[in-house]
């Protein structure tokens, strides 16, 4: 590696970091006593494609259909579940409102046919 030039790993991180999101799911712990603090599950996901879909782990959803998505710039949006496979532990989310520059944040926006199954 040449001193002063970014490593391949650093370059990969810098290119994909905007596509990474945090997922927050708030779970009420006691519906009969609102003074009891809720639990929050945290996880991660990533934008996939130009339509703003987010891939994450199914187990983060805990039976809910809405979660919060926090972008790498700190912006927070509500999202709904548009698909899930509990056996593979995969869920697909869609942010409720439009987000600027989704295609710029997407991990894969072109040549998606190059993705191999398996």
N, CA, C and O atoms as a GROMACS GRO file, in nm:
protein
  472
    1UNK      N    1   0.084  -0.117   0.000
    1UNK     CA    2   0.000   0.000   0.000
    1UNK      C    3   0.089   0.124   0.000
    1UNK      O    4   0.190   0.129   0.070
    2UNK      N    5   0.051   0.222  -0.079
    2UNK     CA    6   0.126   0.347  -0.090
    2UNK      C    7   0.083   0.440   0.022
    2UNK      O    8  -0.036   0.464   0.040
    3UNK      N    9   0.179   0.493   0.099
    3UNK     CA   10   0.143   0.587   0.207
    3UNK      C   11   0.065   0.706   0.151
    3UNK      O   12   0.098   0.760   0.045
    4UNK      N   13  -0.038   0.746   0.224
    4UNK     CA   14  -0.117   0.861   0.183
    4UNK      C   15  -0.234   0.828   0.092
    4UNK      O   16  -0.317   0.915   0.064
    5UNK      N   17  -0.244   0.702   0.046
    5UNK     CA   18  -0.358   0.662  -0.036
    5UNK      C   19  -0.451   0.575   0.047
    5UNK      O   20  -0.404   0.496   0.128
    6UNK      N   21  -0.582   0.588   0.027
    6UNK     CA   22  -0.675   0.509   0.107
    6UNK      C   23  -0.666   0.360   0.072
    6UNK      O   24  -0.644   0.324  -0.044
    7UNK      N   25  -0.682   0.277   0.171
    7UNK     CA   26  -0.682   0.133   0.149
    7UNK      C   27  -0.811   0.092   0.078
    7UNK      O   28  -0.908   0.168   0.075
    8UNK      N   29  -0.811  -0.027   0.024
    8UNK     CA   30  -0.930  -0.078  -0.042
    8UNK      C   31  -1.046  -0.086   0.056
    8UNK      O   32  -1.159  -0.052   0.021
    9UNK      N   33  -1.019  -0.129   0.178
    9UNK     CA   34  -1.123  -0.138   0.280
    9UNK      C   35  -1.178   0.000   0.315
    9UNK      O   36  -1.298   0.016   0.331
   10UNK      N   37  -1.090   0.097   0.328
   10UNK     CA   38  -1.133   0.233   0.359
   10UNK      C   39  -1.218   0.290   0.244
   10UNK      O   40  -1.319   0.355   0.267
   11UNK      N   41  -1.176   0.264   0.121
   11UNK     CA   42  -1.252   0.310   0.004
   11UNK      C   43  -1.390   0.245   0.002
   11UNK      O   44  -1.490   0.312  -0.023
   12UNK      N   45  -1.395   0.114   0.027
   12UNK     CA   46  -1.522   0.043   0.030
   12UNK      C   47  -1.614   0.101   0.137
   12UNK      O   48  -1.733   0.122   0.112
   13UNK      N   49  -1.561   0.126   0.255
   13UNK     CA   50  -1.640   0.185   0.363
   13UNK      C   51  -1.695   0.321   0.322
   13UNK      O   52  -1.813   0.348   0.340
   14UNK      N   53  -1.611   0.407   0.268
   14UNK     CA   54  -1.653   0.542   0.230
   14UNK      C   55  -1.759   0.540   0.122
   14UNK      O   56  -1.847   0.626   0.120
   15UNK      N   57  -1.752   0.443   0.032
   15UNK     CA   58  -1.850   0.435  -0.077
   15UNK      C   59  -1.984   0.377  -0.031
   15UNK      O   60  -2.088   0.414  -0.084
   16UNK      N   61  -1.983   0.287   0.066
   16UNK     CA   62  -2.107   0.222   0.108
   16UNK      C   63  -2.167   0.279   0.235
   16UNK      O   64  -2.282   0.248   0.267
   17UNK      N   65  -2.095   0.360   0.309
   17UNK     CA   66  -2.144   0.414   0.435
   17UNK      C   67  -2.275   0.489   0.422
   17UNK      O   68  -2.360   0.473   0.510
   18UNK      N   69  -2.299   0.570   0.318
   18UNK     CA   70  -2.429   0.638   0.308
   18UNK      C   71  -2.547   0.543   0.288
   18UNK      O   72  -2.661   0.581   0.315
   19UNK      N   73  -2.523   0.421   0.242
   19UNK     CA   74  -2.633   0.327   0.220
   19UNK      C   75  -2.670   0.252   0.347
   19UNK      O   76  -2.773   0.184   0.350
   20UNK      N   77  -2.590   0.262   0.450
   20UNK     CA   78  -2.615   0.191   0.575
   20UNK      C   79  -2.708   0.272   0.664
   20UNK      O   80  -2.692   0.394   0.677
   21UNK      N   81  -2.805   0.205   0.725
   21UNK     CA   82  -2.901   0.272   0.813
   21UNK      C   83  -2.909   0.198   0.946
   21UNK      O   84  -2.870   0.082   0.956
   22UNK      N   85  -2.960   0.266   1.046
   22UNK     CA   86  -2.992   0.204   1.174
   22UNK      C   87  -3.142   0.182   1.179
   22UNK      O   88  -3.219   0.262   1.125
   23UNK      N   89  -3.183   0.075   1.243
   23UNK     CA   90  -3.324   0.044   1.259
   23UNK      C   91  -3.356   0.048   1.408
   23UNK      O   92  -3.286  -0.014   1.488
   24UNK      N   93  -3.461   0.119   1.445
   24UNK     CA   94  -3.504   0.128   1.585
   24UNK      C   95  -3.649   0.084   1.595
   24UNK      O   96  -3.736   0.136   1.524
   25UNK      N   97  -3.675  -0.009   1.683
   25UNK     CA   98  -3.810  -0.061   1.704
   25UNK      C   99  -3.843  -0.044   1.852
   25UNK      O  100  -3.777  -0.103   1.938
   26UNK      N  101  -3.945   0.035   1.882
   26UNK     CA  102  -3.987   0.058   2.020
   26UNK      C  103  -4.099  -0.040   2.054
   26UNK      O  104  -4.198  -0.050   1.983
   27UNK      N  105  -4.080  -0.111   2.165
   27UNK     CA  106  -4.175  -0.213   2.207
   27UNK      C  107  -4.233  -0.174   2.342
   27UNK      O  108  -4.158  -0.158   2.439
   28UNK      N  109  -4.366  -0.157   2.351
   28UNK     CA  110  -4.426  -0.127   2.481
   28UNK      C  111  -4.412  -0.249   2.574
   28UNK      O  112  -4.441  -0.361   2.534
   29UNK      N  113  -4.367  -0.225   2.696
   29UNK     CA  114  -4.346  -0.336   2.788
   29UNK      C  115  -4.467  -0.361   2.878
   29UNK      O  116  -4.486  -0.473   2.927
   30UNK      N  117  -4.548  -0.258   2.899
   30UNK     CA  118  -4.664  -0.274   2.985
   30UNK      C  119  -4.774  -0.182   2.935
   30UNK      O  120  -4.772  -0.061   2.959
   31UNK      N  121  -4.870  -0.240   2.866
   31UNK     CA  122  -4.979  -0.159   2.809
   31UNK      C  123  -5.072  -0.102   2.916
   31UNK      O  124  -5.144  -0.006   2.890
   32UNK      N  125  -5.071  -0.160   3.035
   32UNK     CA  126  -5.162  -0.116   3.140
   32UNK      C  127  -5.101  -0.008   3.228
   32UNK      O  128  -5.171   0.056   3.306
   33UNK      N  129  -4.970   0.013   3.216
   33UNK     CA  130  -4.903   0.114   3.297
   33UNK      C  131  -4.810   0.195   3.206
   33UNK      O  132  -4.696   0.155   3.184
   34UNK      N  133  -4.858   0.307   3.153
   34UNK     CA  134  -4.776   0.385   3.059
   34UNK      C  135  -4.653   0.449   3.121
   34UNK      O  136  -4.569   0.503   3.050
   35UNK      N  137  -4.641   0.442   3.254
   35UNK     CA  138  -4.522   0.500   3.318
   35UNK      C  139  -4.401   0.407   3.310
   35UNK      O  140  -4.288   0.450   3.334
   36UNK      N  141  -4.425   0.281   3.275
   36UNK     CA  142  -4.315   0.187   3.259
   36UNK      C  143  -4.247   0.216   3.125
   36UNK      O  144  -4.313   0.230   3.022
   37UNK      N  145  -4.116   0.223   3.129
   37UNK     CA  146  -4.040   0.259   3.010
   37UNK      C  147  -4.046   0.148   2.905
   37UNK      O  148  -4.042   0.029   2.939
   38UNK      N  149  -4.057   0.188   2.778
   38UNK     CA  150  -4.060   0.093   2.667
   38UNK      C  151  -3.920   0.040   2.638
   38UNK      O  152  -3.821   0.102   2.673
   39UNK      N  153  -3.915  -0.075   2.574
   39UNK     CA  154  -3.789  -0.131   2.526
   39UNK      C  155  -3.763  -0.083   2.384
   39UNK      O  156  -3.858  -0.062   2.308
   40UNK      N  157  -3.638  -0.066   2.348
   40UNK     CA  158  -3.602  -0.030   2.212
   40UNK      C  159  -3.502  -0.131   2.159
   40UNK      O  160  -3.397  -0.153   2.219
   41UNK      N  161  -3.536  -0.193   2.047
   41UNK     CA  162  -3.444  -0.283   1.979
   41UNK      C  163  -3.374  -0.204   1.870
   41UNK      O  164  -3.437  -0.128   1.797
   42UNK      N  165  -3.244  -0.222   1.860
   42UNK     CA  166  -3.165  -0.152   1.759
   42UNK      C  167  -3.097  -0.253   1.668
   42UNK      O  168  -3.054  -0.360   1.713
   43UNK      N  169  -3.086  -0.219   1.543
   43UNK     CA  170  -3.018  -0.304   1.446
   43UNK      C  171  -2.972  -0.220   1.329
   43UNK      O  172  -2.968  -0.097   1.337
   44UNK      N  173  -2.938  -0.287   1.221
   44UNK     CA  174  -2.890  -0.215   1.104
   44UNK      C  175  -2.957  -0.270   0.979
   44UNK      O  176  -3.022  -0.374   0.981
   45UNK      N  177  -2.939  -0.197   0.871
   45UNK     CA  178  -2.990  -0.237   0.742
   45UNK      C  179  -2.918  -0.157   0.636
   45UNK      O  180  -2.827  -0.080   0.665
   46UNK      N  181  -2.961  -0.176   0.511
   46UNK     CA  182  -2.900  -0.100   0.404
   46UNK      C  183  -3.000  -0.077   0.292
   46UNK      O  184  -3.088  -0.160   0.266
   47UNK      N  185  -2.985   0.038   0.225
   47UNK     CA  186  -3.066   0.068   0.107
   47UNK      C  187  -3.029  -0.027  -0.004
   47UNK      O  188  -2.912  -0.062  -0.022
   48UNK      N  189  -3.130  -0.069  -0.079
   48UNK     CA  190  -3.107  -0.157  -0.192
   48UNK      C  191  -3.193  -0.109  -0.308
   48UNK      O  192  -3.316  -0.105  -0.296
   49UNK      N  193  -3.132  -0.072  -0.419
   49UNK     CA  194  -3.206  -0.033  -0.539
   49UNK      C  195  -3.248   0.112  -0.537
   49UNK      O  196  -3.229   0.183  -0.438
   50UNK      N  197  -3.305   0.155  -0.646
   50UNK     CA  198  -3.342   0.296  -0.664
   50UNK      C  199  -3.475   0.333  -0.603
   50UNK      O  200  -3.506   0.452  -0.593
   51UNK      N  201  -3.555   0.237  -0.560
   51UNK     CA  202  -3.687   0.266  -0.504
   51UNK      C  203  -3.684   0.288  -0.354
   51UNK      O  204  -3.788   0.310  -0.292
   52UNK      N  205  -3.566   0.282  -0.294
   52UNK     CA  206  -3.553   0.312  -0.152
   52UNK      C  207  -3.589   0.200  -0.058
   52UNK      O  208  -3.619   0.225   0.058
   53UNK      N  209  -3.587   0.076  -0.106
   53UNK     CA  210  -3.612  -0.036  -0.016
   53UNK      C  211  -3.491  -0.057   0.075
   53UNK      O  212  -3.377  -0.028   0.038
   54UNK      N  213  -3.520  -0.107   0.195
   54UNK     CA  214  -3.416  -0.130   0.294
   54UNK      C  215  -3.421  -0.276   0.334
   54UNK      O  216  -3.528  -0.330   0.365
   55UNK      N  217  -3.306  -0.341   0.333
   55UNK     CA  218  -3.295  -0.480   0.375
   55UNK      C  219  -3.247  -0.481   0.520
   55UNK      O  220  -3.151  -0.412   0.555
   56UNK      N  221  -3.313  -0.560   0.604
   56UNK     CA  222  -3.274  -0.571   0.745
   56UNK      C  223  -3.307  -0.711   0.795
   56UNK      O  224  -3.353  -0.795   0.718
   57UNK      N  225  -3.283  -0.735   0.922
   57UNK     CA  226  -3.313  -0.864   0.984
   57UNK      C  227  -3.457  -0.868   1.032
   57UNK      O  228  -3.505  -0.772   1.094
   58UNK      N  229  -3.526  -0.978   1.004
   58UNK     CA  230  -3.666  -0.993   1.043
   58UNK      C  231  -3.683  -0.988   1.196
   58UNK      O  232  -3.781  -0.933   1.245
   59UNK      N  233  -3.589  -1.046   1.270
   59UNK     CA  234  -3.607  -1.055   1.415
   59UNK      C  235  -3.609  -0.917   1.482
   59UNK      O  236  -3.652  -0.906   1.597
   60UNK      N  237  -3.564  -0.812   1.413
   60UNK     CA  238  -3.571  -0.677   1.469
   60UNK      C  239  -3.714  -0.624   1.477
   60UNK      O  240  -3.742  -0.532   1.553
   61UNK      N  241  -3.802  -0.682   1.400
   61UNK     CA  242  -3.938  -0.629   1.389
   61UNK      C  243  -4.028  -0.669   1.506
   61UNK      O  244  -4.121  -0.595   1.538
   62UNK      N  245  -4.004  -0.780   1.568
   62UNK     CA  246  -4.082  -0.825   1.685
   62UNK      C  247  -4.232  -0.814   1.663
   62UNK      O  248  -4.305  -0.771   1.752
   63UNK      N  249  -4.278  -0.852   1.545
   63UNK     CA  250  -4.421  -0.852   1.518
   63UNK      C  251  -4.480  -0.718   1.479
   63UNK      O  252  -4.599  -0.713   1.449
   64UNK      N  253  -4.404  -0.612   1.477
   64UNK     CA  254  -4.456  -0.481   1.439
   64UNK      C  255  -4.455  -0.465   1.287
   64UNK      O  256  -4.389  -0.541   1.216
   65UNK      N  257  -4.527  -0.369   1.239
   65UNK     CA  258  -4.527  -0.342   1.094
   65UNK      C  259  -4.463  -0.206   1.064
   65UNK      O  260  -4.447  -0.171   0.947
   66UNK      N  261  -4.427  -0.132   1.166
   66UNK     CA  262  -4.361  -0.002   1.146
   66UNK      C  263  -4.240   0.008   1.238
   66UNK      O  264  -4.244  -0.038   1.353
   67UNK      N  265  -4.134   0.068   1.188
   67UNK     CA  266  -4.012   0.092   1.265
   67UNK      C  267  -3.957   0.228   1.225
   67UNK      O  268  -4.005   0.289   1.130
   68UNK      N  269  -3.857   0.274   1.296
   68UNK     CA  270  -3.787   0.397   1.260
   68UNK      C  271  -3.656   0.360   1.190
   68UNK      O  272  -3.586   0.267   1.231
   69UNK      N  273  -3.625   0.435   1.086
   69UNK     CA  274  -3.499   0.419   1.012
   69UNK      C  275  -3.419   0.546   1.033
   69UNK      O  276  -3.469   0.657   1.012
   70UNK      N  277  -3.293   0.530   1.073
   70UNK     CA  278  -3.206   0.645   1.096
   70UNK      C  279  -3.094   0.640   0.991
   70UNK      O  280  -3.016   0.545   0.987
   71UNK      N  281  -3.090   0.743   0.908
   71UNK     CA  282  -2.991   0.748   0.801
   71UNK      C  283  -2.854   0.780   0.857
   71UNK      O  284  -2.841   0.820   0.973
   72UNK      N  285  -2.751   0.763   0.775
   72UNK     CA  286  -2.613   0.789   0.820
   72UNK      C  287  -2.591   0.935   0.856
   72UNK      O  288  -2.498   0.968   0.929
   73UNK      N  289  -2.677   1.025   0.803
   73UNK     CA  290  -2.663   1.168   0.836
   73UNK      C  291  -2.744   1.206   0.960
   73UNK      O  292  -2.749   1.323   0.997
   74UNK      N  293  -2.809   1.108   1.025
   74UNK     CA  294  -2.883   1.131   1.147
   74UNK      C  295  -3.032   1.156   1.128
   74UNK      O  296  -3.107   1.160   1.225
   75UNK      N  297  -3.078   1.174   1.003
   75UNK     CA  298  -3.221   1.195   0.979
   75UNK      C  299  -3.298   1.067   1.014
   75UNK      O  300  -3.251   0.956   0.987
   76UNK      N  301  -3.417   1.086   1.074
   76UNK     CA  302  -3.498   0.972   1.120
   76UNK      C  303  -3.631   0.972   1.046
   76UNK      O  304  -3.696   1.076   1.033
   77UNK      N  305  -3.672   0.854   0.997
   77UNK     CA  306  -3.796   0.840   0.922
   77UNK      C  307  -3.870   0.714   0.968
   77UNK      O  308  -3.808   0.616   1.010
   78UNK      N  309  -4.002   0.720   0.960
   78UNK     CA  310  -4.081   0.601   0.983
   78UNK      C  311  -4.077   0.513   0.859
   78UNK      O  312  -4.068   0.563   0.747
   79UNK      N  313  -4.084   0.382   0.879
   79UNK     CA  314  -4.083   0.289   0.767
   79UNK      C  315  -4.182   0.177   0.794
   79UNK      O  316  -4.212   0.144   0.909
   80UNK      N  317  -4.232   0.119   0.686
   80UNK     CA  318  -4.325   0.007   0.698
   80UNK      C  319  -4.261  -0.118   0.638
   80UNK      O  320  -4.172  -0.110   0.554
   81UNK      N  321  -4.308  -0.232   0.685
   81UNK     CA  322  -4.260  -0.359   0.633
   81UNK      C  323  -4.336  -0.388   0.503
   81UNK      O  324  -4.459  -0.388   0.501
   82UNK      N  325  -4.262  -0.413   0.395
   82UNK     CA  326  -4.326  -0.445   0.268
   82UNK      C  327  -4.304  -0.590   0.229
   82UNK      O  328  -4.364  -0.640   0.133
   83UNK      N  329  -4.217  -0.658   0.302
   83UNK     CA  330  -4.195  -0.800   0.276
   83UNK      C  331  -4.110  -0.859   0.387
   83UNK      O  332  -4.029  -0.789   0.448
   84UNK      N  333  -4.129  -0.988   0.412
   84UNK     CA  334  -4.051  -1.052   0.518
   84UNK      C  335  -4.048  -1.202   0.497
   84UNK      O  336  -4.142  -1.261   0.444
   85UNK      N  337  -3.938  -1.262   0.539
   85UNK     CA  338  -3.925  -1.407   0.542
   85UNK      C  339  -3.864  -1.445   0.677
   85UNK      O  340  -3.742  -1.440   0.694
   86UNK      N  341  -3.948  -1.482   0.773
   86UNK     CA  342  -3.897  -1.512   0.907
   86UNK      C  343  -3.799  -1.630   0.908
   86UNK      O  344  -3.710  -1.635   0.993
   87UNK      N  345  -3.813  -1.724   0.815
   87UNK     CA  346  -3.725  -1.840   0.813
   87UNK      C  347  -3.583  -1.804   0.770
   87UNK      O  348  -3.486  -1.865   0.814
   88UNK      N  349  -3.572  -1.703   0.684
   88UNK     CA  350  -3.440  -1.654   0.642
   88UNK      C  351  -3.393  -1.536   0.725
   88UNK      O  352  -3.280  -1.490   0.709
   89UNK      N  353  -3.478  -1.487   0.815
   89UNK     CA  354  -3.450  -1.371   0.899
   89UNK      C  355  -3.419  -1.247   0.815
   89UNK      O  356  -3.325  -1.173   0.844
   90UNK      N  357  -3.500  -1.227   0.711
   90UNK     CA  358  -3.483  -1.112   0.621
   90UNK      C  359  -3.615  -1.036   0.613
   90UNK      O  360  -3.722  -1.096   0.603
   91UNK      N  361  -3.605  -0.903   0.618
   91UNK     CA  362  -3.723  -0.818   0.600
   91UNK      C  363  -3.688  -0.704   0.506
   91UNK      O  364  -3.573  -0.660   0.499
   92UNK      N  365  -3.789  -0.658   0.434
   92UNK     CA  366  -3.773  -0.544   0.343
   92UNK      C  367  -3.863  -0.433   0.394
   92UNK      O  368  -3.982  -0.452   0.416
   93UNK      N  369  -3.802  -0.315   0.412
   93UNK     CA  370  -3.874  -0.197   0.461
   93UNK      C  371  -3.881  -0.092   0.352
   93UNK      O  372  -3.802  -0.092   0.258
   94UNK      N  373  -3.977  -0.002   0.367
   94UNK     CA  374  -3.990   0.113   0.278
   94UNK      C  375  -4.019   0.234   0.365
   94UNK      O  376  -4.113   0.232   0.445
   95UNK      N  377  -3.939   0.339   0.349
   95UNK     CA  378  -3.961   0.462   0.424
   95UNK      C  379  -4.094   0.522   0.381
   95UNK      O  380  -4.126   0.525   0.262
   96UNK      N  381  -4.172   0.571   0.479
   96UNK     CA  382  -4.308   0.617   0.454
   96UNK      C  383  -4.311   0.739   0.362
   96UNK      O  384  -4.397   0.746   0.273
   97UNK      N  385  -4.222   0.834   0.381
   97UNK     CA  386  -4.222   0.952   0.296
   97UNK      C  387  -4.099   0.953   0.207
   97UNK      O  388  -4.004   0.878   0.230
   98UNK      N  389  -4.101   1.037   0.106
   98UNK     CA  390  -3.988   1.044   0.014
   98UNK      C  391  -3.863   1.097   0.083
   98UNK      O  392  -3.869   1.189   0.164
   99UNK      N  393  -3.751   1.036   0.050
   99UNK     CA  394  -3.622   1.079   0.101
   99UNK      C  395  -3.539   1.124  -0.018
   99UNK      O  396  -3.529   1.052  -0.118
  100UNK      N  397  -3.481   1.242  -0.008
  100UNK     CA  398  -3.397   1.292  -0.117
  100UNK      C  399  -3.275   1.203  -0.136
  100UNK      O  400  -3.221   1.148  -0.040
  101UNK      N  401  -3.234   1.190  -0.259
  101UNK     CA  402  -3.110   1.121  -0.294
  101UNK      C  403  -3.107   0.974  -0.254
  101UNK      O  404  -3.001   0.923  -0.218
  102UNK      N  405  -3.222   0.906  -0.260
  102UNK     CA  406  -3.221   0.763  -0.227
  102UNK      C  407  -3.129   0.688  -0.321
  102UNK      O  408  -3.054   0.600  -0.277
  103UNK      N  409  -3.133   0.722  -0.450
  103UNK     CA  410  -3.048   0.648  -0.544
  103UNK      C  411  -2.900   0.671  -0.514
  103UNK      O  412  -2.817   0.583  -0.539
  104UNK      N  413  -2.866   0.788  -0.459
  104UNK     CA  414  -2.727   0.813  -0.422
  104UNK      C  415  -2.689   0.733  -0.298
  104UNK      O  416  -2.572   0.700  -0.279
  105UNK      N  417  -2.787   0.703  -0.212
  105UNK     CA  418  -2.760   0.626  -0.091
  105UNK      C  419  -2.764   0.476  -0.116
  105UNK      O  420  -2.714   0.398  -0.034
  106UNK      N  421  -2.822   0.434  -0.228
  106UNK     CA  422  -2.842   0.292  -0.252
  106UNK      C  423  -2.710   0.218  -0.270
  106UNK      O  424  -2.617   0.267  -0.334
  107UNK      N  425  -2.707   0.101  -0.213
  107UNK     CA  426  -2.589   0.017  -0.227
  107UNK      C  427  -2.576  -0.032  -0.371
  107UNK      O  428  -2.466  -0.032  -0.427
  108UNK      N  429  -2.686  -0.074  -0.430
  108UNK     CA  430  -2.684  -0.122  -0.567
  108UNK      C  431  -2.792  -0.049  -0.646
  108UNK      O  432  -2.911  -0.064  -0.617
  109UNK      N  433  -2.752   0.029  -0.744
  109UNK     CA  434  -2.851   0.100  -0.823
  109UNK      C  435  -2.846   0.059  -0.970
  109UNK      O  436  -2.938   0.090  -1.046
  110UNK      N  437  -2.742  -0.010  -1.010
  110UNK     CA  438  -2.733  -0.055  -1.149
  110UNK      C  439  -2.664  -0.190  -1.152
  110UNK      O  440  -2.600  -0.231  -1.054
  111UNK      N  441  -2.676  -0.256  -1.264
  111UNK     CA  442  -2.617  -0.388  -1.282
  111UNK      C  443  -2.663  -0.487  -1.175
  111UNK      O  444  -2.586  -0.572  -1.132
  112UNK      N  445  -2.789  -0.475  -1.133
  112UNK     CA  446  -2.840  -0.565  -1.031
  112UNK      C  447  -2.854  -0.707  -1.086
  112UNK      O  448  -2.865  -0.802  -1.008
  113UNK      N  449  -2.852  -0.722  -1.218
  113UNK     CA  450  -2.859  -0.854  -1.277
  113UNK      C  451  -2.730  -0.931  -1.252
  113UNK      O  452  -2.726  -1.052  -1.271
  114UNK      N  453  -2.624  -0.862  -1.208
  114UNK     CA  454  -2.497  -0.928  -1.180
  114UNK      C  455  -2.498  -0.999  -1.045
  114UNK      O  456  -2.404  -1.072  -1.012
  115UNK      N  457  -2.602  -0.977  -0.966
  115UNK     CA  458  -2.609  -1.038  -0.833
  115UNK      C  459  -2.637  -1.187  -0.851
  115UNK      O  460  -2.725  -1.227  -0.927
  116UNK      N  461  -2.560  -1.267  -0.781
  116UNK     CA  462  -2.576  -1.412  -0.791
  116UNK      C  463  -2.660  -1.464  -0.677
  116UNK      O  464  -2.646  -1.418  -0.563
  117UNK      N  465  -2.747  -1.560  -0.706
  117UNK     CA  466  -2.826  -1.624  -0.601
  117UNK      C  467  -2.739  -1.722  -0.524
  117UNK      O  468  -2.642  -1.775  -0.576
  118UNK      N  469  -2.777  -1.743  -0.399
  118UNK     CA  470  -2.706  -1.844  -0.320
  118UNK      C  471  -2.632  -1.782  -0.215
  118UNK      O  472  -2.565  -1.850  -0.138
   0.00000   0.00000   0.00000
